[in-house]
Amino acid sequence: MQFCDEGLVFTDSVIVEAPIALPVRPEIASGLSYWIFRAEKYHGVSIANSAKEYVEKYGPPKCESELSNLGGIEEVDDLTPLSPENMVFPNFLQRVRSLRDLSSCHRRTKPQENWQAHASR
């Protein structure tokens, strides 16, 4: 199944919220919105309902698709303390940027020293 081949999973929380839009001419946009609203309200047509119908018709994926059931995943929240492993990359990145800034500062000061030496002659 393509779902399993791509390594996709369902999560219990929102990771990224991306609005989905259809490219529609402005003249028909409000009418299309109206019919989409009516289809969901009166006929139950929605992406969530279509996913349920698909699972009922073809069965659930053959692989584990719930992120919370995969194991080895630790629950975190805003109060979870940082560990040293969390700080390795930011620390490394800060050191690289500092070295880059120092080297660019050093390159900028040399021509000024030469210019001052030529100006005093």
Beta strands, then each sheet from edge to edge (+ up, - down):
end
